[in-house]
Amino acid sequence: MKDDDYMKLALKLAARGRGYASPNPMVGAVIVKNNRIIGRGYHHCCGENHAEVNAIANATENVSGSTLYVTLEPCCHHGKTPPCTDKIIAHRITRVVIGATDSNPLVSCRGISCLQEAGIAVTTGVLEKESRDLNEVFFHFMEKGRPFVTVKYAQSLDGRIATATGQSQWISSPASLKFAHQLRARHDAILVGSKTVLADNPTLTVRHVRGRNPVRIILDSKLVTPRDANVMQNLSEAPTLIVTTRDSADPRFQALSSAGATMITVDADTDGRINLNSLFQLLARQKISSVLIEGGAKVITAALKNDLVDRLVVVTAPKILGRGIEAVGDLGIRDLAQARVFSICKILKKGPDFIIDARPAPSESAGRP
């Protein structure tokens, strides 16, 4: 087997940490000695051992003189766990093959230098694109300084996310609903506006699939979220952050706080709504690396208008509603040249529905904050 083959195995191992490793990256490791795989490991959960340490611990024989294949540059600093480079050096591994360099400034290229200074041969850039794609959220968070934002909505064939009376449950199929819960499990936080809470009373937790609950974020400038809303339940398993433009002097602020919500005051934007740029910077400081926006239309529109969307997931059901509510409102576009352009990465079929998974086209993403 070649370096690429072993790295492919490491990438498959890394993907097992999806939904649990965040805000750490997903990392996989394979140890090879005399052309035999003697150890495998991956990063299970933030705060637990890293992939390299697990691979060494799982090895079926002494790893001295072996080659370590790891999807991301080994860490060289003390975080929640000791440096992986120390473990690699101590166990006399003679060669390390790395998929991608770590963008974390505490690690970037330093881990490689540490290994080389210890006399270990280092090869970098093996399946680098695949390694970066696997951890697009982590790299975005480290390099952009704000959470990776996914906008997801379900619509009819004629582009309606609800009927004229506001009914939206359920436009999409059970298969698409399961997919939506997989998305929830893979994000650190899920965000909706207060109108969605009032109209649908969603729980915003992971059901239908296995996975951890995201932090629930409610945009509520007027503090209208009811204390008995579903998002105010189950707070020990799924914390709720209520973001408002009002301060603690407001009695409603105190009422929601005493009910167990974490209250956050953010400045208003030029339209008098919650400033999403300021909010995402604040969330980044709290180590929330990814946010899934599920609505409603005003929140989706604001995110697009401010060029904050890094991924767009659109579920389209084979239904026609006629009059109804659109997912995206006025973006101020009066010329086709101003259109927000997305590149379709994947098209899936779930039950009778089609799902488009897209990213902003390069010309749209260049220069964004």
ZIMO-V730677 format. One record per residue. N is the residue number from 0. NEAR is the number of other ideal C-beta (glycine too) atoms within 12 Angstrom. Layout:
BEGIN
{{N	NEAR} {N	NEAR}}
END
This chain:
BEGIN
{{0	16} {1	16} {2	26} {3	21} {4	19} {5	39} {6	39} {7	25} {8	34} {9	47} {10	38} {11	24} {12	36} {13	44} {14	27} {15	26} {16	38} {17	35} {18	30} {19	27} {20	36} {21	35} {22	34} {23	37} {24	45} {25	43} {26	51} {27	43} {28	52} {29	44} {30	44} {31	35} {32	28} {33	14} {34	12} {35	18} {36	28} {37	30} {38	37} {39	31} {40	37} {41	39} {42	42} {43	27} {44	24} {45	25} {46	16} {47	21} {48	29} {49	47} {50	48} {51	51} {52	34} {53	33} {54	44} {55	36} {56	23} {57	23} {58	28} {59	17} {60	18} {61	16} {62	37} {63	21} {64	19} {65	35} {66	37} {67	55} {68	48} {69	58} {70	52} {71	49} {72	47} {73	51} {74	37} {75	32} {76	23} {77	13} {78	21} {79	17} {80	25} {81	20} {82	27} {83	41} {84	37} {85	24} {86	36} {87	45} {88	28} {89	18} {90	30} {91	19} {92	40} {93	24} {94	30} {95	45} {96	44} {97	46} {98	44} {99	40} {100	31} {101	37} {102	27} {103	29} {104	15} {105	17} {106	33} {107	25} {108	22} {109	23} {110	41} {111	31} {112	19} {113	27} {114	36} {115	24} {116	14} {117	26} {118	15} {119	29} {120	20} {121	31} {122	27} {123	31} {124	21} {125	34} {126	32} {127	25} {128	18} {129	25} {130	37} {131	29} {132	24} {133	35} {134	41} {135	31} {136	37} {137	38} {138	30} {139	33} {140	33} {141	30} {142	25} {143	27} {144	21} {145	33} {146	44} {147	38} {148	48} {149	39} {150	45} {151	40} {152	42} {153	40} {154	37} {155	31} {156	21} {157	20} {158	25} {159	29} {160	42} {161	30} {162	23} {163	14} {164	12} {165	21} {166	17} {167	34} {168	18} {169	24} {170	35} {171	33} {172	23} {173	18} {174	24} {175	33} {176	29} {177	26} {178	30} {179	40} {180	33} {181	28} {182	38} {183	40} {184	28} {185	38} {186	42} {187	41} {188	43} {189	45} {190	48} {191	45} {192	36} {193	35} {194	28} {195	39} {196	38} {197	22} {198	24} {199	26} {200	22} {201	36} {202	27} {203	40} {204	28} {205	30} {206	22} {207	19} {208	21} {209	16} {210	26} {211	27} {212	32} {213	40} {214	38} {215	43} {216	47} {217	46} {218	44} {219	40} {220	35} {221	25} {222	33} {223	25} {224	39} {225	22} {226	23} {227	14} {228	31} {229	25} {230	43} {231	31} {232	24} {233	19} {234	25} {235	10} {236	18} {237	32} {238	30} {239	40} {240	39} {241	46} {242	42} {243	37} {244	27} {245	27} {246	18} {247	17} {248	12} {249	21} {250	13} {251	26} {252	28} {253	19} {254	22} {255	36} {256	27} {257	15} {258	23} {259	25} {260	34} {261	29} {262	31} {263	38} {264	26} {265	28} {266	22} {267	22} {268	22} {269	13} {270	18} {271	13} {272	30} {273	38} {274	27} {275	41} {276	29} {277	24} {278	41} {279	42} {280	22} {281	27} {282	35} {283	28} {284	17} {285	23} {286	22} {287	34} {288	42} {289	42} {290	46} {291	44} {292	47} {293	43} {294	43} {295	34} {296	34} {297	31} {298	43} {299	41} {300	31} {301	38} {302	47} {303	33} {304	27} {305	30} {306	25} {307	39} {308	40} {309	38} {310	34} {311	37} {312	42} {313	36} {314	40} {315	31} {316	32} {317	20} {318	25} {319	16} {320	25} {321	13} {322	15} {323	24} {324	33} {325	25} {326	35} {327	32} {328	22} {329	14} {330	22} {331	16} {332	16} {333	9} {334	8} {335	8} {336	9} {337	13} {338	17} {339	30} {340	22} {341	25} {342	18} {343	19} {344	19} {345	18} {346	16} {347	24} {348	18} {349	28} {350	21} {351	18} {352	31} {353	27} {354	34} {355	27} {356	24} {357	26} {358	27} {359	30} {360	18} {361	12} {362	16} {363	22} {364	26} {365	11} {366	10} {367	25} {368	21}}
END
